[in-house]
Amino acid sequence: MAVKKVLITDYVWPSVEPEEKVLEKYGIELLVAPNGDEDTLVKMAKEVDGILTCFAKVTGNVVKSAKNCKVIGRFG
C-alpha cells in the first residue's frame, strides 16, 4: 500500500510538529509548502491525499491538480 500524504499549505504557529506526530501514528507523510503561492500549491498538491490549510487559498487550480485528494480541511 502506498504511503498517504497530506499537504499543509501554511501555518502561523512555530512548527507543525504536533500535526506531524499525529499523522505519523497513522503512517501518513506530512508535506509542508514553503509558501502559499498558487503555483507552489499546484505543484505540491499533485501527489497528496489530503490538504490542510490555515489561511492560504486553495484555488480551483490547486484542487484540479490534486487528482488523488480525498479531503480538504481548514485548521488552526
HTML snippet that shows the backbone in 3Dmol.js (N, CA, C, O; Angstrom):
<script src="https://3Dmol.org/build/3Dmol-min.js"></script>
<div id="view" style="width:600px;height:400px;position:relative"></div>
<script>
const pdb = `
ATOM      1  N   MET A   1       0.834  -1.177   0.000  1.00  0.00           N
ATOM      2  CA  MET A   1       0.000   0.000   0.000  1.00  0.00           C
ATOM      3  C   MET A   1       0.885   1.250   0.000  1.00  0.00           C
ATOM      4  O   MET A   1       1.867   1.326   0.739  1.00  0.00           O
ATOM      5  N   ALA A   2       0.533   2.205  -0.820  1.00  0.00           N
ATOM      6  CA  ALA A   2       1.311   3.439  -0.924  1.00  0.00           C
ATOM      7  C   ALA A   2       1.116   4.292   0.327  1.00  0.00           C
ATOM      8  O   ALA A   2       0.063   4.265   0.964  1.00  0.00           O
ATOM      9  N   VAL A   3       2.143   5.037   0.654  1.00  0.00           N
ATOM     10  CA  VAL A   3       2.089   5.945   1.796  1.00  0.00           C
ATOM     11  C   VAL A   3       1.148   7.099   1.468  1.00  0.00           C
ATOM     12  O   VAL A   3       1.254   7.713   0.406  1.00  0.00           O
ATOM     13  N   LYS A   4       0.234   7.389   2.377  1.00  0.00           N
ATOM     14  CA  LYS A   4      -0.668   8.531   2.217  1.00  0.00           C
ATOM     15  C   LYS A   4       0.095   9.808   2.548  1.00  0.00           C
ATOM     16  O   LYS A   4       0.980   9.816   3.404  1.00  0.00           O
ATOM     17  N   LYS A   5      -0.265  10.892   1.851  1.00  0.00           N
ATOM     18  CA  LYS A   5       0.411  12.175   2.050  1.00  0.00           C
ATOM     19  C   LYS A   5      -0.613  13.279   2.270  1.00  0.00           C
ATOM     20  O   LYS A   5      -1.659  13.318   1.622  1.00  0.00           O
ATOM     21  N   VAL A   6      -0.289  14.172   3.194  1.00  0.00           N
ATOM     22  CA  VAL A   6      -1.125  15.335   3.474  1.00  0.00           C
ATOM     23  C   VAL A   6      -0.265  16.583   3.329  1.00  0.00           C
ATOM     24  O   VAL A   6       0.855  16.647   3.835  1.00  0.00           O
ATOM     25  N   LEU A   7      -0.802  17.562   2.637  1.00  0.00           N
ATOM     26  CA  LEU A   7      -0.117  18.836   2.412  1.00  0.00           C
ATOM     27  C   LEU A   7      -0.650  19.888   3.370  1.00  0.00           C
ATOM     28  O   LEU A   7      -1.860  20.101   3.455  1.00  0.00           O
ATOM     29  N   ILE A   8       0.251  20.547   4.091  1.00  0.00           N
ATOM     30  CA  ILE A   8      -0.100  21.737   4.867  1.00  0.00           C
ATOM     31  C   ILE A   8       0.315  22.931   4.022  1.00  0.00           C
ATOM     32  O   ILE A   8       1.486  23.088   3.677  1.00  0.00           O
ATOM     33  N   THR A   9      -0.664  23.772   3.693  1.00  0.00           N
ATOM     34  CA  THR A   9      -0.400  24.913   2.811  1.00  0.00           C
ATOM     35  C   THR A   9       0.294  26.054   3.532  1.00  0.00           C
ATOM     36  O   THR A   9       1.125  26.749   2.947  1.00  0.00           O
ATOM     37  N   ASP A  10      -0.043  26.252   4.805  1.00  0.00           N
ATOM     38  CA  ASP A  10       0.512  27.360   5.586  1.00  0.00           C
ATOM     39  C   ASP A  10       0.139  27.164   7.049  1.00  0.00           C
ATOM     40  O   ASP A  10      -0.762  26.392   7.379  1.00  0.00           O
ATOM     41  N   TYR A  11       0.843  27.872   7.914  1.00  0.00           N
ATOM     42  CA  TYR A  11       0.535  27.852   9.344  1.00  0.00           C
ATOM     43  C   TYR A  11       1.160  29.088   9.981  1.00  0.00           C
ATOM     44  O   TYR A  11       2.089  29.677   9.430  1.00  0.00           O
ATOM     45  N   VAL A  12       0.641  29.476  11.149  1.00  0.00           N
ATOM     46  CA  VAL A  12       1.112  30.710  11.789  1.00  0.00           C
ATOM     47  C   VAL A  12       1.794  30.463  13.129  1.00  0.00           C
ATOM     48  O   VAL A  12       2.267  31.409  13.759  1.00  0.00           O
ATOM     49  N   TRP A  13       1.853  29.229  13.572  1.00  0.00           N
ATOM     50  CA  TRP A  13       2.495  28.901  14.832  1.00  0.00           C
ATOM     51  C   TRP A  13       3.927  28.457  14.579  1.00  0.00           C
ATOM     52  O   TRP A  13       4.319  28.295  13.423  1.00  0.00           O
ATOM     53  N   PRO A  14       4.720  28.255  15.627  1.00  0.00           N
ATOM     54  CA  PRO A  14       6.153  27.975  15.456  1.00  0.00           C
ATOM     55  C   PRO A  14       6.509  26.733  14.637  1.00  0.00           C
ATOM     56  O   PRO A  14       7.516  26.739  13.929  1.00  0.00           O
ATOM     57  N   SER A  15       5.706  25.669  14.720  1.00  0.00           N
ATOM     58  CA  SER A  15       6.036  24.461  13.959  1.00  0.00           C
ATOM     59  C   SER A  15       4.773  23.630  13.728  1.00  0.00           C
ATOM     60  O   SER A  15       3.712  23.907  14.287  1.00  0.00           O
ATOM     61  N   VAL A  16       4.921  22.620  12.902  1.00  0.00           N
ATOM     62  CA  VAL A  16       3.820  21.675  12.662  1.00  0.00           C
ATOM     63  C   VAL A  16       4.134  20.323  13.305  1.00  0.00           C
ATOM     64  O   VAL A  16       3.599  19.292  12.898  1.00  0.00           O
ATOM     65  N   GLU A  17       4.997  20.341  14.300  1.00  0.00           N
ATOM     66  CA  GLU A  17       5.388  19.107  14.972  1.00  0.00           C
ATOM     67  C   GLU A  17       4.194  18.346  15.561  1.00  0.00           C
ATOM     68  O   GLU A  17       4.138  17.125  15.415  1.00  0.00           O
ATOM     69  N   PRO A  18       3.235  19.013  16.222  1.00  0.00           N
ATOM     70  CA  PRO A  18       2.087  18.254  16.742  1.00  0.00           C
ATOM     71  C   PRO A  18       1.297  17.544  15.635  1.00  0.00           C
ATOM     72  O   PRO A  18       0.892  16.393  15.796  1.00  0.00           O
ATOM     73  N   GLU A  19       1.084  18.228  14.529  1.00  0.00           N
ATOM     74  CA  GLU A  19       0.365  17.629  13.409  1.00  0.00           C
ATOM     75  C   GLU A  19       1.148  16.455  12.839  1.00  0.00           C
ATOM     76  O   GLU A  19       0.586  15.410  12.511  1.00  0.00           O
ATOM     77  N   GLU A  20       2.448  16.650  12.729  1.00  0.00           N
ATOM     78  CA  GLU A  20       3.315  15.598  12.197  1.00  0.00           C
ATOM     79  C   GLU A  20       3.257  14.348  13.075  1.00  0.00           C
ATOM     80  O   GLU A  20       3.190  13.232  12.559  1.00  0.00           O
ATOM     81  N   LYS A  21       3.282  14.527  14.386  1.00  0.00           N
ATOM     82  CA  LYS A  21       3.236  13.387  15.306  1.00  0.00           C
ATOM     83  C   LYS A  21       1.923  12.617  15.182  1.00  0.00           C
ATOM     84  O   LYS A  21       1.919  11.386  15.172  1.00  0.00           O
ATOM     85  N   VAL A  22       0.818  13.337  15.090  1.00  0.00           N
ATOM     86  CA  VAL A  22      -0.488  12.680  14.972  1.00  0.00           C
ATOM     87  C   VAL A  22      -0.578  11.895  13.666  1.00  0.00           C
ATOM     88  O   VAL A  22      -0.971  10.728  13.667  1.00  0.00           O
ATOM     89  N   LEU A  23      -0.218  12.526  12.564  1.00  0.00           N
ATOM     90  CA  LEU A  23      -0.317  11.864  11.261  1.00  0.00           C
ATOM     91  C   LEU A  23       0.654  10.692  11.144  1.00  0.00           C
ATOM     92  O   LEU A  23       0.340   9.675  10.526  1.00  0.00           O
ATOM     93  N   GLU A  24       1.828  10.843  11.739  1.00  0.00           N
ATOM     94  CA  GLU A  24       2.843   9.794  11.703  1.00  0.00           C
ATOM     95  C   GLU A  24       2.319   8.493  12.324  1.00  0.00           C
ATOM     96  O   GLU A  24       2.653   7.404  11.858  1.00  0.00           O
ATOM     97  N   LYS A  25       1.510   8.607  13.361  1.00  0.00           N
ATOM     98  CA  LYS A  25       0.934   7.420  14.018  1.00  0.00           C
ATOM     99  C   LYS A  25       0.118   6.572  13.047  1.00  0.00           C
ATOM    100  O   LYS A  25      -0.024   5.364  13.233  1.00  0.00           O
ATOM    101  N   TYR A  26      -0.408   7.204  12.026  1.00  0.00           N
ATOM    102  CA  TYR A  26      -1.242   6.517  11.042  1.00  0.00           C
ATOM    103  C   TYR A  26      -0.501   6.254   9.731  1.00  0.00           C
ATOM    104  O   TYR A  26      -1.106   5.869   8.730  1.00  0.00           O
ATOM    105  N   GLY A  27       0.810   6.466   9.752  1.00  0.00           N
ATOM    106  CA  GLY A  27       1.614   6.196   8.567  1.00  0.00           C
ATOM    107  C   GLY A  27       1.435   7.214   7.457  1.00  0.00           C
ATOM    108  O   GLY A  27       1.657   6.908   6.286  1.00  0.00           O
ATOM    109  N   ILE A  28       1.033   8.428   7.822  1.00  0.00           N
ATOM    110  CA  ILE A  28       0.797   9.482   6.839  1.00  0.00           C
ATOM    111  C   ILE A  28       1.984  10.438   6.818  1.00  0.00           C
ATOM    112  O   ILE A  28       2.427  10.925   7.858  1.00  0.00           O
ATOM    113  N   GLU A  29       2.481  10.693   5.629  1.00  0.00           N
ATOM    114  CA  GLU A  29       3.609  11.611   5.449  1.00  0.00           C
ATOM    115  C   GLU A  29       3.081  13.041   5.328  1.00  0.00           C
ATOM    116  O   GLU A  29       2.121  13.303   4.604  1.00  0.00           O
ATOM    117  N   LEU A  30       3.720  13.950   6.042  1.00  0.00           N
ATOM    118  CA  LEU A  30       3.315  15.351   6.018  1.00  0.00           C
ATOM    119  C   LEU A  30       4.237  16.138   5.101  1.00  0.00           C
ATOM    120  O   LEU A  30       5.459  16.089   5.240  1.00  0.00           O
ATOM    121  N   LEU A  31       3.643  16.863   4.166  1.00  0.00           N
ATOM    122  CA  LEU A  31       4.381  17.767   3.294  1.00  0.00           C
ATOM    123  C   LEU A  31       3.987  19.186   3.684  1.00  0.00           C
ATOM    124  O   LEU A  31       2.806  19.476   3.875  1.00  0.00           O
ATOM    125  N   VAL A  32       4.973  20.070   3.804  1.00  0.00           N
ATOM    126  CA  VAL A  32       4.697  21.452   4.189  1.00  0.00           C
ATOM    127  C   VAL A  32       5.149  22.371   3.067  1.00  0.00           C
ATOM    128  O   VAL A  32       6.317  22.372   2.680  1.00  0.00           O
ATOM    129  N   ALA A  33       4.216  23.147   2.553  1.00  0.00           N
ATOM    130  CA  ALA A  33       4.536  24.083   1.470  1.00  0.00           C
ATOM    131  C   ALA A  33       5.439  25.196   2.009  1.00  0.00           C
ATOM    132  O   ALA A  33       5.216  25.692   3.113  1.00  0.00           O
ATOM    133  N   PRO A  34       6.458  25.592   1.234  1.00  0.00           N
ATOM    134  CA  PRO A  34       7.343  26.674   1.665  1.00  0.00           C
ATOM    135  C   PRO A  34       6.652  28.036   1.643  1.00  0.00           C
ATOM    136  O   PRO A  34       7.100  28.981   2.292  1.00  0.00           O
ATOM    137  N   ASN A  35       5.560  28.123   0.890  1.00  0.00           N
ATOM    138  CA  ASN A  35       4.767  29.355   0.829  1.00  0.00           C
ATOM    139  C   ASN A  35       3.373  28.982   0.327  1.00  0.00           C
ATOM    140  O   ASN A  35       3.148  27.858  -0.121  1.00  0.00           O
ATOM    141  N   GLY A  36       2.452  29.917   0.403  1.00  0.00           N
ATOM    142  CA  GLY A  36       1.082  29.640  -0.004  1.00  0.00           C
ATOM    143  C   GLY A  36       0.745  30.084  -1.408  1.00  0.00           C
ATOM    144  O   GLY A  36      -0.429  30.209  -1.758  1.00  0.00           O
ATOM    145  N   ASP A  37       1.778  30.327  -2.229  1.00  0.00           N
ATOM    146  CA  ASP A  37       1.544  30.749  -3.611  1.00  0.00           C
ATOM    147  C   ASP A  37       0.819  29.656  -4.392  1.00  0.00           C
ATOM    148  O   ASP A  37       1.076  28.467  -4.200  1.00  0.00           O
ATOM    149  N   GLU A  38      -0.074  30.064  -5.262  1.00  0.00           N
ATOM    150  CA  GLU A  38      -0.850  29.103  -6.042  1.00  0.00           C
ATOM    151  C   GLU A  38       0.052  28.157  -6.834  1.00  0.00           C
ATOM    152  O   GLU A  38      -0.195  26.951  -6.854  1.00  0.00           O
ATOM    153  N   ASP A  39       1.085  28.675  -7.481  1.00  0.00           N
ATOM    154  CA  ASP A  39       1.972  27.818  -8.282  1.00  0.00           C
ATOM    155  C   ASP A  39       2.621  26.734  -7.427  1.00  0.00           C
ATOM    156  O   ASP A  39       2.710  25.578  -7.840  1.00  0.00           O
ATOM    157  N   THR A  40       3.069  27.110  -6.244  1.00  0.00           N
ATOM    158  CA  THR A  40       3.684  26.147  -5.332  1.00  0.00           C
ATOM    159  C   THR A  40       2.681  25.083  -4.920  1.00  0.00           C
ATOM    160  O   THR A  40       2.986  23.891  -4.936  1.00  0.00           O
ATOM    161  N   LEU A  41       1.486  25.518  -4.552  1.00  0.00           N
ATOM    162  CA  LEU A  41       0.463  24.574  -4.099  1.00  0.00           C
ATOM    163  C   LEU A  41       0.010  23.649  -5.220  1.00  0.00           C
ATOM    164  O   LEU A  41      -0.241  22.467  -4.982  1.00  0.00           O
ATOM    165  N   VAL A  42      -0.099  24.169  -6.437  1.00  0.00           N
ATOM    166  CA  VAL A  42      -0.471  23.333  -7.587  1.00  0.00           C
ATOM    167  C   VAL A  42       0.548  22.211  -7.763  1.00  0.00           C
ATOM    168  O   VAL A  42       0.171  21.055  -7.960  1.00  0.00           O
ATOM    169  N   LYS A  43       1.826  22.543  -7.694  1.00  0.00           N
ATOM    170  CA  LYS A  43       2.880  21.533  -7.868  1.00  0.00           C
ATOM    171  C   LYS A  43       2.860  20.503  -6.744  1.00  0.00           C
ATOM    172  O   LYS A  43       2.965  19.302  -6.993  1.00  0.00           O
ATOM    173  N   MET A  44       2.725  20.974  -5.514  1.00  0.00           N
ATOM    174  CA  MET A  44       2.785  20.059  -4.371  1.00  0.00           C
ATOM    175  C   MET A  44       1.520  19.225  -4.214  1.00  0.00           C
ATOM    176  O   MET A  44       1.582  18.113  -3.688  1.00  0.00           O
ATOM    177  N   ALA A  45       0.387  19.731  -4.654  1.00  0.00           N
ATOM    178  CA  ALA A  45      -0.891  19.031  -4.474  1.00  0.00           C
ATOM    179  C   ALA A  45      -1.030  17.815  -5.377  1.00  0.00           C
ATOM    180  O   ALA A  45      -1.888  16.966  -5.135  1.00  0.00           O
ATOM    181  N   LYS A  46      -0.212  17.715  -6.401  1.00  0.00           N
ATOM    182  CA  LYS A  46      -0.324  16.610  -7.360  1.00  0.00           C
ATOM    183  C   LYS A  46      -0.185  15.243  -6.715  1.00  0.00           C
ATOM    184  O   LYS A  46      -0.731  14.264  -7.225  1.00  0.00           O
ATOM    185  N   GLU A  47       0.527  15.158  -5.614  1.00  0.00           N
ATOM    186  CA  GLU A  47       0.827  13.856  -5.030  1.00  0.00           C
ATOM    187  C   GLU A  47       0.176  13.617  -3.665  1.00  0.00           C
ATOM    188  O   GLU A  47       0.567  12.687  -2.960  1.00  0.00           O
ATOM    189  N   VAL A  48      -0.802  14.432  -3.278  1.00  0.00           N
ATOM    190  CA  VAL A  48      -1.338  14.301  -1.928  1.00  0.00           C
ATOM    191  C   VAL A  48      -2.736  13.680  -1.885  1.00  0.00           C
ATOM    192  O   VAL A  48      -3.494  13.704  -2.854  1.00  0.00           O
ATOM    193  N   ASP A  49      -3.034  13.126  -0.716  1.00  0.00           N
ATOM    194  CA  ASP A  49      -4.341  12.530  -0.460  1.00  0.00           C
ATOM    195  C   ASP A  49      -5.235  13.473   0.338  1.00  0.00           C
ATOM    196  O   ASP A  49      -6.451  13.290   0.395  1.00  0.00           O
ATOM    197  N   GLY A  50      -4.622  14.485   0.954  1.00  0.00           N
ATOM    198  CA  GLY A  50      -5.372  15.452   1.739  1.00  0.00           C
ATOM    199  C   GLY A  50      -4.645  16.780   1.800  1.00  0.00           C
ATOM    200  O   GLY A  50      -3.425  16.838   1.646  1.00  0.00           O
ATOM    201  N   ILE A  51      -5.395  17.844   2.024  1.00  0.00           N
ATOM    202  CA  ILE A  51      -4.827  19.188   2.134  1.00  0.00           C
ATOM    203  C   ILE A  51      -5.375  19.834   3.397  1.00  0.00           C
ATOM    204  O   ILE A  51      -6.582  19.829   3.637  1.00  0.00           O
ATOM    205  N   LEU A  52      -4.473  20.390   4.203  1.00  0.00           N
ATOM    206  CA  LEU A  52      -4.854  21.181   5.368  1.00  0.00           C
ATOM    207  C   LEU A  52      -4.394  22.608   5.127  1.00  0.00           C
ATOM    208  O   LEU A  52      -3.233  22.840   4.789  1.00  0.00           O
ATOM    209  N   THR A  53      -5.291  23.558   5.298  1.00  0.00           N
ATOM    210  CA  THR A  53      -4.954  24.955   5.066  1.00  0.00           C
ATOM    211  C   THR A  53      -5.358  25.794   6.264  1.00  0.00           C
ATOM    212  O   THR A  53      -6.323  25.485   6.962  1.00  0.00           O
ATOM    213  N   CYS A  54      -4.612  26.848   6.488  1.00  0.00           N
ATOM    214  CA  CYS A  54      -4.932  27.786   7.556  1.00  0.00           C
ATOM    215  C   CYS A  54      -5.533  29.041   6.921  1.00  0.00           C
ATOM    216  O   CYS A  54      -6.713  29.335   7.111  1.00  0.00           O
ATOM    217  N   PHE A  55      -4.718  29.775   6.170  1.00  0.00           N
ATOM    218  CA  PHE A  55      -5.187  30.992   5.507  1.00  0.00           C
ATOM    219  C   PHE A  55      -4.963  30.996   3.993  1.00  0.00           C
ATOM    220  O   PHE A  55      -5.582  31.785   3.279  1.00  0.00           O
ATOM    221  N   ALA A  56      -4.089  30.128   3.504  1.00  0.00           N
ATOM    222  CA  ALA A  56      -3.791  30.104   2.068  1.00  0.00           C
ATOM    223  C   ALA A  56      -5.039  29.717   1.281  1.00  0.00           C
ATOM    224  O   ALA A  56      -5.845  28.903   1.733  1.00  0.00           O
ATOM    225  N   LYS A  57      -5.185  30.300   0.116  1.00  0.00           N
ATOM    226  CA  LYS A  57      -6.334  29.989  -0.735  1.00  0.00           C
ATOM    227  C   LYS A  57      -6.071  28.698  -1.510  1.00  0.00           C
ATOM    228  O   LYS A  57      -5.074  28.568  -2.221  1.00  0.00           O
ATOM    229  N   VAL A  58      -6.973  27.771  -1.355  1.00  0.00           N
ATOM    230  CA  VAL A  58      -6.916  26.535  -2.131  1.00  0.00           C
ATOM    231  C   VAL A  58      -7.837  26.775  -3.328  1.00  0.00           C
ATOM    232  O   VAL A  58      -9.045  26.548  -3.266  1.00  0.00           O
ATOM    233  N   THR A  59      -7.233  27.233  -4.402  1.00  0.00           N
ATOM    234  CA  THR A  59      -7.974  27.648  -5.594  1.00  0.00           C
ATOM    235  C   THR A  59      -8.443  26.448  -6.417  1.00  0.00           C
ATOM    236  O   THR A  59      -8.068  25.306  -6.154  1.00  0.00           O
ATOM    237  N   GLY A  60      -9.253  26.733  -7.396  1.00  0.00           N
ATOM    238  CA  GLY A  60      -9.706  25.691  -8.313  1.00  0.00           C
ATOM    239  C   GLY A  60      -8.549  24.994  -8.996  1.00  0.00           C
ATOM    240  O   GLY A  60      -8.597  23.783  -9.213  1.00  0.00           O
ATOM    241  N   ASN A  61      -7.509  25.741  -9.340  1.00  0.00           N
ATOM    242  CA  ASN A  61      -6.333  25.141  -9.980  1.00  0.00           C
ATOM    243  C   ASN A  61      -5.629  24.168  -9.041  1.00  0.00           C
ATOM    244  O   ASN A  61      -5.153  23.119  -9.475  1.00  0.00           O
ATOM    245  N   VAL A  62      -5.561  24.507  -7.768  1.00  0.00           N
ATOM    246  CA  VAL A  62      -4.945  23.605  -6.790  1.00  0.00           C
ATOM    247  C   VAL A  62      -5.781  22.331  -6.688  1.00  0.00           C
ATOM    248  O   VAL A  62      -5.238  21.227  -6.712  1.00  0.00           O
ATOM    249  N   VAL A  63      -7.080  22.478  -6.575  1.00  0.00           N
ATOM    250  CA  VAL A  63      -7.973  21.320  -6.461  1.00  0.00           C
ATOM    251  C   VAL A  63      -7.874  20.436  -7.707  1.00  0.00           C
ATOM    252  O   VAL A  63      -7.818  19.212  -7.589  1.00  0.00           O
ATOM    253  N   LYS A  64      -7.852  21.036  -8.885  1.00  0.00           N
ATOM    254  CA  LYS A  64      -7.748  20.262 -10.129  1.00  0.00           C
ATOM    255  C   LYS A  64      -6.458  19.463 -10.198  1.00  0.00           C
ATOM    256  O   LYS A  64      -6.445  18.349 -10.722  1.00  0.00           O
ATOM    257  N   SER A  65      -5.374  20.020  -9.674  1.00  0.00           N
ATOM    258  CA  SER A  65      -4.088  19.322  -9.743  1.00  0.00           C
ATOM    259  C   SER A  65      -3.998  18.185  -8.730  1.00  0.00           C
ATOM    260  O   SER A  65      -3.168  17.288  -8.877  1.00  0.00           O
ATOM    261  N   ALA A  66      -4.839  18.217  -7.714  1.00  0.00           N
ATOM    262  CA  ALA A  66      -4.793  17.228  -6.635  1.00  0.00           C
ATOM    263  C   ALA A  66      -5.672  16.026  -6.987  1.00  0.00           C
ATOM    264  O   ALA A  66      -6.703  15.796  -6.355  1.00  0.00           O
ATOM    265  N   LYS A  67      -5.264  15.282  -7.978  1.00  0.00           N
ATOM    266  CA  LYS A  67      -6.063  14.170  -8.513  1.00  0.00           C
ATOM    267  C   LYS A  67      -6.385  13.083  -7.484  1.00  0.00           C
ATOM    268  O   LYS A  67      -7.436  12.449  -7.569  1.00  0.00           O
ATOM    269  N   ASN A  68      -5.493  12.861  -6.515  1.00  0.00           N
ATOM    270  CA  ASN A  68      -5.707  11.813  -5.513  1.00  0.00           C
ATOM    271  C   ASN A  68      -6.321  12.335  -4.223  1.00  0.00           C
ATOM    272  O   ASN A  68      -6.587  11.556  -3.307  1.00  0.00           O
ATOM    273  N   CYS A  69      -6.545  13.626  -4.138  1.00  0.00           N
ATOM    274  CA  CYS A  69      -7.019  14.249  -2.902  1.00  0.00           C
ATOM    275  C   CYS A  69      -8.449  13.821  -2.583  1.00  0.00           C
ATOM    276  O   CYS A  69      -9.340  13.856  -3.431  1.00  0.00           O
ATOM    277  N   LYS A  70      -8.630  13.420  -1.337  1.00  0.00           N
ATOM    278  CA  LYS A  70      -9.942  12.979  -0.883  1.00  0.00           C
ATOM    279  C   LYS A  70     -10.569  13.938   0.113  1.00  0.00           C
ATOM    280  O   LYS A  70     -11.777  13.885   0.347  1.00  0.00           O
ATOM    281  N   VAL A  71      -9.762  14.816   0.706  1.00  0.00           N
ATOM    282  CA  VAL A  71     -10.284  15.735   1.718  1.00  0.00           C
ATOM    283  C   VAL A  71      -9.457  17.019   1.744  1.00  0.00           C
ATOM    284  O   VAL A  71      -8.235  16.993   1.601  1.00  0.00           O
ATOM    285  N   ILE A  72     -10.149  18.135   1.929  1.00  0.00           N
ATOM    286  CA  ILE A  72      -9.511  19.435   2.124  1.00  0.00           C
ATOM    287  C   ILE A  72     -10.141  20.022   3.376  1.00  0.00           C
ATOM    288  O   ILE A  72     -11.365  20.117   3.478  1.00  0.00           O
ATOM    289  N   GLY A  73      -9.299  20.418   4.335  1.00  0.00           N
ATOM    290  CA  GLY A  73      -9.822  20.960   5.578  1.00  0.00           C
ATOM    291  C   GLY A  73      -9.084  22.206   6.015  1.00  0.00           C
ATOM    292  O   GLY A  73      -7.912  22.403   5.695  1.00  0.00           O
ATOM    293  N   ARG A  74      -9.795  23.042   6.754  1.00  0.00           N
ATOM    294  CA  ARG A  74      -9.178  24.241   7.323  1.00  0.00           C
ATOM    295  C   ARG A  74      -8.875  23.932   8.780  1.00  0.00           C
ATOM    296  O   ARG A  74      -9.701  23.354   9.486  1.00  0.00           O
ATOM    297  N   PHE A  75      -7.695  24.319   9.222  1.00  0.00           N
ATOM    298  CA  PHE A  75      -7.319  24.056  10.608  1.00  0.00           C
ATOM    299  C   PHE A  75      -6.643  25.269  11.201  1.00  0.00           C
ATOM    300  O   PHE A  75      -6.244  26.191  10.489  1.00  0.00           O
ATOM    301  N   GLY A  76      -6.519  25.255  12.519  1.00  0.00           N
ATOM    302  CA  GLY A  76      -5.814  26.342  13.189  1.00  0.00           C
ATOM    303  C   GLY A  76      -6.707  27.202  14.024  1.00  0.00           C
ATOM    304  O   GLY A  76      -6.241  28.157  14.645  1.00  0.00           O
TER     305      GLY A  76
END
`;
const viewer = $3Dmol.createViewer("view");
viewer.addModel(pdb, "pdb");
viewer.setStyle({}, {cartoon: {color: "spectrum"}});
viewer.zoomTo();
viewer.render();
</script>
